Amino acid sequence: MQGVSYLLHSFSEVSGHTMSLKIVGVTKRFGDLVAVNRVSLEIETGEFFTLLGPSGCGKTTLLRSIAGFNRPEEGEIYFDEKKMKNIPPHKRDVGMVFQNYAVFPHLAVYNNVIYGLKAKKTPSQEIEPRALKAIEMVRLKGLEKRLPSQLSGGQLQRVAIARALVVEPEVLLMDEPLSNLDAKLRIETRSEIRALQQKLKTTTIYVTHDQEEALAISDRIAVMDFGKIQQVGRPWEIYTNPANRFVAEFIGTTNFLEGEVVSENEDSTLVSVKGVELAIPKLEKSKGSRISFAIRPEAFRVLEDTKPSLTKGLFSLKGRISSVEYLGTLTKYEIELAEGVILKVNSYDIEPDRIKQRGETVEFGYDPKRVLIYED
């Protein structure tokens, strides 16, 4: 597989215009269903911005509203300072890559790619060189005459990307473009898309339900649920400081716990979870107060595998291993502290002969400062 640098070189002369977007109080209904509920966002020029959320959360509806395929009942969408309400899709200067690729089955690769150029009445002398450059960029050179039925899923996806980029759009919209690819190709292709976007600096709005994909390629992420924005932030902000329980549950894996305050010391508050005491950041709550909190699996350290200098300040626990999942550089444990209290714990880069086995008792710890508090 040719590298990202080849892709960038192939399209290095393209310098499409790009712009910022502003979405102000947009609401879109389908009958009684409120698919998008008063969403407001600002997307910066040249930004790779991802709409992330579960199926049915409204992210594709919002994307299609930006493209002009849906007409919101409320709110406004601006490209730079220009209001888009009465601008039809073909005049919005967007390129769009759909989840199902939406290539024309009766047209060969070349004719699929030039379709948008013809629709925009591009001068005839420009069409062929631009199309061939786009086809070469996505590594389909030599397949120009092939029909979609003769291509793999990955190749179809590349046709869709070439067709979107060849028109040099001011805004690139991508709706789950990698969902039909196998895992290895999905990882490779997302890296290429990101590298290409950074080179071209095209403002890009990307829709996905895949948390890892969103974290890997985005400048910023908007997490959506039930048509509303739950949180907007950079990938590490979303992951390390989720705004609410939904975001914490949806982004990655976490341990959610609930208990009662039993005491406080100088640095932390102790909470009893079914008789097991755990430390959380100091809250100054009265004894007996109910507290909901979360600890990420990677916040824990198996103390036997941790350098003594790194154990300082950790709150120590003991438990019995009830499950072990070995994934190469990562080993996932489930550790039972008491009946009904099981924690997911991740350990990294362990020598195979040091991996704990089911039934073993293990001592592990965590920094109370890494606990996330959720007050219901």
Summary of the structure (lengths in Angstrom):
residues: 376
radius of gyration: 25.0
end to end distance: 50.0
largest distance: 78.3
contacts: 1150
relative contact order: 0.12
helix: 30%
strand: 35%
